[in-house]
């Protein structure tokens, strides 16, 4: 069904194709592109 609004930006789409990657968009896909990093910043006067 063609529809102009198929869901929010967080809605995953696609499936497993030849790449084997799986679904794009969505929070789970984001985690494959980012790394958690801690940053400590000293604030003047504290």
Helices and strands as residue ranges (DSSP letters): H 26-30
